[in-house]
Amino acid sequence: MTNTPYTPFDTVFVVGGTHGNERTGVTLVQHWLQNPAEIQRKTFTTELLLGNPVAIQKNIRFIDRDLNRSFLSRYIDGETAETHESARAREIVATLQSGHTGKRTFAIDLHTTTAHMGITLITNTDPVNLAIAADVQKRLPGARIYCFADSRRINSCLRAAADGGIGVEIGPIPQGVVRHDTLEITAGVVQEILNTLETFNRGRFVQPDPNLPIYLHNRQMLYPITPAGAAPFFIHRALEGRDYQPLAPGQPIFQDLNGQVVCYEGGDTGYPVFINEAAYYYENIAFSLTRKMPLEALLAAG
């Protein structure tokens, strides 16, 4: 793989509450607003941001639509009907750009999940973002890198408003609650990202292992449609809680209370993530399926 260029970042934004009922990031941002020295480094300025204050106050994911799906130009430029989140996305873009002309910005977006995702670092296929995620992952046993190819999905998230960025996803934890262990884990991940960015800015960055496993998003798997009034299917007991574990064709993925089972019919082994995520029920999404590949192959394909 080619060497990652050392183009320093000038400002790092740490964002909590992009989803208003994910309280871990909110709590940490509020703490760091009172204790800013904990997250400052010498080669860049760290700024703090609450993503969706109205949703935070109501302890709900969003008001009108998912803020983390609202950063495409058609929402920012007013090409669609105005919503609370499109207006807030426009404000965030202005914040990330104000006073930063000609400077490079990086966003660390803090999230939690009800799924058994452990520590997950989410990024796009940008080599710099992947290299930074890989460097952080080395110091976080069990952490994984979940990657999205260039698409509307990844380009509509908050991190796309900055020049670089990583999403931090920690779980499982219920929606709307704060827990000491998740706070401690998330705070530690943020510190590792800030340390890596400091090293990166100083030009002392170690190139990542080309064989590092990356989980590349493939597709979303929906719950089976049932007749109106019928009991729905749910995640099969053999799949529940098995995020990042291989799923081979023929293995059960759904069941109902009548004993009916639906099996995975994909052609290849996949690696499911966000299994039974509570936030995705309104979209009928049961889990996302990824492909596991070495970093070198991912970059070559890009």
C-alpha positions as CSV (number, residue, x, y, z in Angstrom):
1,M,0.0,0.0,0.0
2,T,1.1,3.6,-0.7
3,N,2.3,5.8,2.1
4,T,-0.3,8.0,3.7
5,P,0.5,11.7,3.2
6,Y,1.1,13.8,6.3
7,T,-1.3,16.7,5.8
8,P,-1.9,18.0,9.3
9,F,-5.4,18.7,10.7
10,D,-5.8,22.2,12.3
11,T,-9.1,21.6,14.2
12,V,-10.7,18.5,15.6
13,F,-14.4,18.6,16.5
14,V,-15.7,16.1,19.1
15,V,-19.4,15.7,18.6
16,G,-21.9,14.2,21.0
17,G,-25.7,13.9,20.6
18,T,-26.0,13.6,16.9
19,H,-28.7,11.2,18.0
20,G,-30.4,12.8,20.9
21,N,-31.0,9.5,22.9
22,E,-27.4,8.4,22.8
23,R,-26.4,10.0,26.1
24,T,-22.8,8.9,26.3
25,G,-21.5,11.4,23.8
26,V,-23.7,14.1,25.3
27,T,-22.4,13.5,28.8
28,L,-18.7,13.5,27.7
29,V,-19.1,16.7,25.7
30,Q,-20.7,18.4,28.7
31,H,-17.9,17.1,30.9
32,W,-15.1,18.3,28.5
33,L,-16.8,21.7,28.1
34,Q,-16.0,22.1,31.8
35,N,-12.6,20.3,31.6
36,P,-11.2,21.3,28.2
37,A,-7.6,20.6,29.0
38,E,-8.3,16.9,28.9
39,I,-8.8,16.9,25.2
40,Q,-6.4,19.6,24.0
41,R,-3.2,18.7,22.1
42,K,-0.3,20.9,20.9
43,T,-0.7,20.6,17.1
44,F,-4.4,21.2,16.7
45,T,-7.4,22.9,18.5
46,T,-10.1,20.6,19.8
47,E,-13.7,22.0,19.7
48,L,-16.8,20.5,21.2
49,L,-20.3,20.3,19.7
50,L,-23.7,19.0,20.7
51,G,-25.2,17.7,17.5
52,N,-29.0,17.9,18.0
53,P,-29.8,19.9,21.2
54,V,-33.6,19.7,20.8
55,A,-33.6,16.0,20.4
56,I,-31.2,15.7,23.3
57,Q,-33.6,17.7,25.5
58,K,-36.4,15.3,24.5
59,N,-34.2,12.2,24.8
60,I,-35.2,11.0,21.3
61,R,-33.1,10.0,18.3
62,F,-34.3,12.9,16.1
63,I,-37.2,15.4,15.6
64,D,-38.1,15.1,11.9
65,R,-35.4,12.9,10.3
66,D,-32.1,11.4,11.2
67,L,-29.5,14.2,11.6
68,N,-26.8,11.7,10.6
69,R,-28.6,11.3,7.2
70,S,-29.0,15.0,6.6
71,F,-25.7,16.3,5.3
72,L,-26.1,15.8,1.6
73,S,-26.1,19.0,-0.4
74,R,-29.8,18.8,-1.2
75,Y,-30.6,19.1,2.5
76,I,-28.0,21.7,3.2
77,D,-28.9,23.8,0.1
78,G,-32.6,23.7,0.7
79,E,-33.6,21.6,-2.3
80,T,-35.9,19.5,-0.1
81,A,-38.6,20.4,2.3
82,E,-37.1,22.1,5.4
83,T,-36.9,19.9,8.5
84,H,-35.5,20.6,12.0
85,E,-32.5,18.3,11.1
86,S,-31.8,19.9,7.7
87,A,-31.7,23.3,9.4
88,R,-29.4,21.9,12.1
89,A,-27.2,20.3,9.6
90,R,-26.8,23.7,7.9
91,E,-25.8,25.2,11.2
92,I,-23.2,22.5,11.9
93,V,-21.7,22.9,8.4
94,A,-21.4,26.6,9.1
95,T,-19.8,25.9,12.5
96,L,-17.2,23.5,11.0
97,Q,-16.4,26.0,8.3
98,S,-16.5,29.3,10.2
99,G,-12.9,30.6,10.7
100,H,-11.4,27.5,9.2
101,T,-10.9,28.6,5.6
102,G,-7.8,27.0,4.2
103,K,-7.6,24.8,7.3
104,R,-8.2,21.1,7.6
105,T,-10.9,19.8,10.0
106,F,-11.5,16.4,11.5
107,A,-14.7,15.2,13.2
108,I,-15.0,12.5,15.9
109,D,-18.7,11.6,16.1
110,L,-19.7,9.7,19.3
111,H,-22.5,7.1,19.1
112,T,-23.8,4.1,21.0
113,T,-25.8,1.1,19.9
114,T,-28.1,-1.5,21.4
115,A,-26.2,-4.2,19.4
116,H,-23.2,-6.1,20.6
117,M,-20.7,-4.1,18.5
118,G,-18.1,-3.7,21.2
119,I,-15.7,-0.8,20.1
120,T,-16.3,0.0,16.4
121,L,-14.5,2.7,14.5
122,I,-16.6,3.8,11.4
123,T,-15.0,5.4,8.4
124,N,-15.2,5.8,4.7
125,T,-12.5,4.5,2.3
126,D,-10.3,7.6,2.4
127,P,-6.8,6.3,3.0
128,V,-6.1,8.9,5.7
129,N,-9.2,8.1,7.7
130,L,-8.5,4.3,7.4
131,A,-4.9,4.8,8.5
132,I,-5.9,6.8,11.5
133,A,-8.6,4.2,12.4
134,A,-6.0,1.5,12.0
135,D,-3.5,3.2,14.3
136,V,-6.2,3.7,17.0
137,Q,-7.3,0.1,16.6
138,K,-3.9,-1.2,17.5
139,R,-4.2,0.1,21.0
140,L,-7.8,-1.0,21.6
141,P,-8.0,-4.8,22.0
142,G,-11.1,-6.2,20.3
143,A,-11.9,-2.9,18.4
144,R,-13.0,-3.3,14.8
145,I,-13.1,-1.0,11.7
146,Y,-16.4,-0.8,9.9
147,C,-16.0,0.9,6.5
148,F,-18.4,2.4,3.9
149,A,-17.6,2.8,0.3
150,D,-18.4,6.2,-1.3
151,S,-22.2,6.4,-1.3
152,R,-25.1,8.7,-0.3
153,R,-25.2,6.9,3.0
154,I,-21.7,7.8,4.1
155,N,-21.8,11.2,2.4
156,S,-24.9,12.2,4.3
157,C,-23.4,11.7,7.8
158,L,-22.0,14.5,10.0
159,R,-18.4,13.4,9.5
160,A,-18.7,14.2,5.8
161,A,-18.9,17.9,6.7
162,A,-15.3,17.8,7.8
163,D,-12.1,17.0,5.8
164,G,-11.6,13.8,7.8
165,G,-13.4,11.9,10.5
166,I,-14.2,8.8,12.4
167,G,-17.4,7.6,14.0
168,V,-17.1,5.9,17.4
169,E,-19.8,3.3,18.0
170,I,-19.9,1.5,21.4
171,G,-22.4,-1.2,22.5
172,P,-24.4,-2.7,23.7
173,I,-26.2,-0.1,25.8
174,P,-29.9,0.8,25.9
175,Q,-31.1,4.0,24.3
176,G,-31.5,7.0,26.5
177,V,-29.3,5.9,29.4
178,V,-25.9,6.7,30.7
179,R,-23.6,4.0,32.1
180,H,-20.2,4.4,33.7
181,D,-18.5,1.6,31.7
182,T,-19.6,3.0,28.4
183,L,-18.5,6.4,29.4
184,E,-15.1,5.2,30.4
185,I,-14.7,3.2,27.2
186,T,-15.8,6.0,24.9
187,A,-13.6,8.6,26.7
188,G,-10.6,6.2,26.2
189,V,-11.3,5.8,22.5
190,V,-11.5,9.6,22.1
191,Q,-8.2,10.0,23.8
192,E,-6.6,7.4,21.5
193,I,-7.9,9.2,18.4
194,L,-6.6,12.5,19.6
195,N,-3.2,11.0,20.4
196,T,-3.1,9.4,16.9
197,L,-4.0,12.7,15.3
198,E,-1.2,14.4,17.3
199,T,1.3,11.8,16.0
200,F,-0.1,12.2,12.5
201,N,0.3,16.0,12.6
202,R,3.9,15.6,13.8
203,G,4.8,13.4,10.8
204,R,5.7,10.4,13.0
205,F,2.9,8.2,11.8
206,V,3.4,4.5,11.3
207,Q,1.8,3.0,8.2
208,P,-0.9,0.5,9.0
209,D,-0.6,-3.3,8.6
210,P,-1.8,-4.1,5.1
211,N,-3.4,-7.3,6.4
212,L,-5.5,-5.5,9.0
213,P,-9.1,-6.9,8.7
214,I,-11.7,-4.3,7.6
215,Y,-15.4,-4.9,7.6
216,L,-16.8,-3.3,4.4
217,H,-20.5,-2.5,4.3
218,N,-22.4,-4.6,1.8
219,R,-26.1,-4.3,2.3
220,Q,-28.9,-4.0,4.8
221,M,-31.0,-7.0,5.7
222,L,-34.7,-6.4,6.4
223,Y,-37.1,-8.3,8.5
224,P,-39.5,-10.6,6.5
225,I,-42.8,-8.9,5.7
226,T,-45.8,-10.6,7.5
227,P,-49.5,-10.1,6.8
228,A,-51.3,-7.3,8.7
229,G,-52.0,-8.4,12.3
230,A,-49.7,-11.4,12.2
231,A,-46.9,-11.7,14.7
232,P,-43.6,-10.5,13.3
233,F,-40.4,-12.4,12.8
234,F,-37.5,-11.6,15.1
235,I,-33.8,-12.3,15.1
236,H,-33.1,-16.0,15.5
237,R,-31.5,-17.1,18.7
238,A,-28.4,-18.4,16.9
239,L,-27.7,-15.0,15.4
240,E,-28.6,-12.7,18.3
241,G,-25.5,-10.9,19.7
242,R,-23.1,-12.4,17.1
243,D,-22.0,-9.1,15.5
244,Y,-18.9,-9.5,13.4
245,Q,-19.1,-13.3,13.5
246,P,-19.3,-15.2,10.1
247,L,-22.7,-15.9,8.7
248,A,-22.7,-18.7,6.1
249,P,-25.5,-19.5,3.6
250,G,-28.1,-21.7,5.2
251,Q,-27.7,-20.5,8.7
252,P,-30.9,-19.3,10.5
253,I,-31.3,-15.5,10.8
254,F,-35.1,-15.0,11.6
255,Q,-37.7,-17.0,13.5
256,D,-41.3,-16.5,14.7
257,L,-43.3,-17.8,17.6
258,N,-44.8,-20.6,15.5
259,G,-41.4,-22.1,15.0
260,Q,-41.0,-20.9,11.4
261,V,-37.3,-20.2,10.5
262,V,-35.8,-18.1,7.8
263,C,-32.2,-18.8,6.7
264,Y,-29.6,-16.7,5.1
265,E,-29.6,-17.2,1.4
266,G,-26.6,-15.1,0.4
267,G,-24.1,-16.6,-2.0
268,D,-21.0,-15.9,0.3
269,T,-20.2,-15.8,4.0
270,G,-21.0,-12.4,5.4
271,Y,-20.3,-10.7,8.7
272,P,-23.4,-9.1,10.2
273,V,-23.3,-5.9,12.3
274,F,-25.9,-3.8,14.1
275,I,-27.8,-7.0,14.8
276,N,-31.3,-6.1,16.3
277,E,-30.4,-2.4,16.6
278,A,-33.4,-0.7,18.3
279,A,-32.9,2.5,16.3
280,Y,-33.5,0.7,13.0
281,Y,-36.8,-0.9,13.8
282,Y,-38.7,2.0,12.2
283,E,-36.9,1.2,8.9
284,N,-37.5,-2.5,9.3
285,I,-33.7,-3.1,9.2
286,A,-32.7,-6.3,11.1
287,F,-28.9,-5.9,10.6
288,S,-26.3,-4.9,8.1
289,L,-24.1,-7.3,6.3
290,T,-20.4,-6.7,5.7
291,R,-17.5,-8.3,3.8
292,K,-14.3,-8.9,5.7
293,M,-11.2,-8.1,3.7
294,P,-7.6,-7.0,4.4
295,L,-6.9,-3.3,4.3
296,E,-4.6,-3.6,1.3
297,A,-7.3,-5.2,-0.8
298,L,-9.8,-2.5,0.2
299,L,-7.5,0.3,-0.9
300,A,-6.6,-1.5,-4.1
301,A,-10.3,-1.8,-5.0
302,G,-10.9,1.8,-4.3
